[in-house]
């Protein structure tokens, strides 16, 4: 099911256009899930080193996984108007593609709270991708991080949404 369209409103701006944190005091807690993804493309040489775990900085993907999870937990410290959320789950997975020498990063976050976890999933995904870049840049400074996007969200007033 895809969320129905409604008039566009920037909820982080007040009537005068000033930035504000959204007041969620009157919302009820609901189970909320968000999934985000990104793609990290690199040279065949860097991809080979990553897959062979021959990177001198250690296990790239496990390090990126931990970095992404930590980023989800600290999202409110990085994105100015995000609420601090009690995450019930944050996970980061990787799908290597030998043909394109790329890694798809997928981050999933869940909470039972008054506001969604989209930003936590997007932040986890972004930081995991940046960690892959950091750990592989010695082999390829031209690594490209692309297509960071929300793939799915559920819960709250707007319900379930899939990125087409």
C-alpha positions, 0 to 999 in steps of 0.5 A: 500500500502506498501512502495517499497524496496530501497537500505538501507541508513542511512540518519543521517550519512554523507559520512564519517560516522559522525552523521548529521541532515538531511537537509529538506530545499528542501522538500515540506510540505505534510500531514504526519501521523504516528501511533505507538503502544506498549503493557504493560503487568502486573500482574492481581493485578496491572491490576485490580487496574488500571481498578478500578482506585484504584491506589493511584497516580490517573487516570493512563490512563489519566495521561499516555495520557497527558504524551504521548502527551507532549512527542510527542511535545518535541521529538526533545529535546529527540532524538538528530537528530530529527527536531522540528515539528509543530504538528497538532495533537498528540493523545494517546489511550488505549485498555485494554485486560482483558485476558492477563492483558495488555494495548495496547497503540496507539499513532497517530501524524500528521503534514503538514511539510517537514519531518515525524512524526514517531519519535513523535508517537514512543516517545508518545507511549513509554512515555505513556507506561513508565507512566503506569509502573511508576504509577503501579509499586507499585503493580507490579515491573515486568511490561513488556513494549514490542513490541514498533513499528511503525504501519503506516506512510503516506506522503512524498516521500515514501508515505504510509507504513503499518507494516505487 
